[in-house]
Amino acid sequence: MIEKLRQNPQFESMKHAIGFQREYWNNRAQTGSVKASSSALAQAMVEPFWNEPCNGDVLEVGSGTGVISEQLLRRMKAEDKLTIIEINLNFLEITQRKMAQKFADEELTGRVSFVHADFLQHQMPAEQFSHICCSLPFNNFEPELINDIFQEMFRVCQPGGIIVFYEYILLRRIRYWLSLGRLHKLKNTEAVLTDWIDKHVVESTPIFSNFPPAMVYVLRKPKS
Ligand SMILES: C[S@@+](CC[C@H](N)C(=O)[O-])C[C@H]1O[C@@H](n2cnc3c(N)ncnc32)[C@H](O)[C@@H]1O
């Protein structure tokens, strides 16, 4: 009976949802959300990648419980490679187990690298990736850290490559209203994010069927 329950896909998703909540309460700033991305958000995050040629090297930053990783793998060609970098070992292990359950060994071996590291501390070769998919909770970060992360994403992205990330709609505004004493910091956070978006955005799509609703941004690194 218990074995049958364990094999039920709904039991698996419930386990992942509980795992996500646990990690959120253990480290709210780093996790950034109480719930994993909805499938609508995950689809919107991977969609921009397939509208143009992919040279085969994809990077996912902050996989959480692997909702977006699964979509990426489903849509990637057999010869494409995915690198997943996640700072939280529990999340990385959940992603790894989920991928192992959803895909046959031969689909994963040699195609996916799971890296347990802080994105900023793990030096990757310059211009390695044609596509970067980032779920980091920027609204919880200091302005300098946001800037460093964008600089690093642009460094490892190939010229002409794309960087997709999301931001929860209205969260910046709500924080603004709630934290009068920290207005200066919030203004800087807003300025840094807006600057990167304004300079490089090619597309932005609101996703309302997610909690909280999110805006997906597609940025392109200039060709030269
Ligand atoms: C909002 S959650 C991502 C949720 C994910 N899209 C999902 O649906 O499960 C943000 C993720 O970024 C990870 N993270 C935060 N800071 C990081 C860093 N410096 N390097 C790598 N991963 C990081 C967190 O551990 C967390 O898994």
The ligand as an ORCA input file, in Angstrom:
! r2SCAN-3c Opt
* xyz 0 1
  C      12.747     31.101     -6.548
  S      13.737     29.668     -6.275
  C      13.713     28.846     -7.836
  C      12.484     28.091     -8.034
  C      12.522     27.211     -9.249
  N      12.274     27.987    -10.443
  C      11.457     26.182     -9.081
  O      10.451     26.295     -9.704
  O      11.622     25.262     -8.253
  C      15.400     30.339     -6.334
  C      16.482     29.283     -6.344
  O      17.763     29.921     -6.500
  C      18.707     29.247     -5.660
  N      19.819     30.181     -5.413
  C      19.792     31.314     -4.669
  N      20.994     31.926     -4.703
  C      21.799     31.165     -5.513
  C      23.161     31.293     -5.966
  N      23.924     32.316     -5.574
  N      23.678     30.352     -6.785
  C      22.888     29.303     -7.197
  N      21.602     29.126     -6.806
  C      21.054     30.044     -5.968
  C      17.886     28.909     -4.422
  O      18.466     27.905     -3.632
  C      16.563     28.492     -5.047
  O      16.552     27.138     -5.379
*
